[in-house]
């Protein structure tokens, strides 16, 4: 089964982060969703704690598989996605922490990569963001009739 409903990833990520299932985002006291930041944008999740820089988390739903075991993002051109990467880079330059979180809503993948042939501009934006210090985090999900749950961290193959 594959989770393609783009309304679900933020709630799945929120539950997993709050429950301690995402090691990369552990240790924050406060989680807020849809917080305004940057140039007229909203961050999917903002993590905050006293004494720590805030962590801006942008979540992307990943369901495209063209090669067995490899999940790819994006599945179409996404100028908005590239804009989000540039804004995450700005947050890092201002002293915050920022992460691009790829949530793979399928259980048949072993790694995640960028579909540069589909959107080379997004790939270039991710390269700039990573060079600026934006982290890349990817997790697979188990998708069943009963629900969707985070199952395992995935390596980023790009």
ABEGO torsion letter per residue (X at the ends): XBBABAAAAAAAAAAAAAAGABAAABGBABBBBGBBBEBGBBBABBBBBBGBBBBBBBBBBBABBABBGBBBOBABBBAAAAAAAAAAAAAAAAGBBBBBBBBBBBAABABBBBBAAABAAAAAAAAAAAAAGBBBBBBBBBBBAAEBBBABBBBBAX
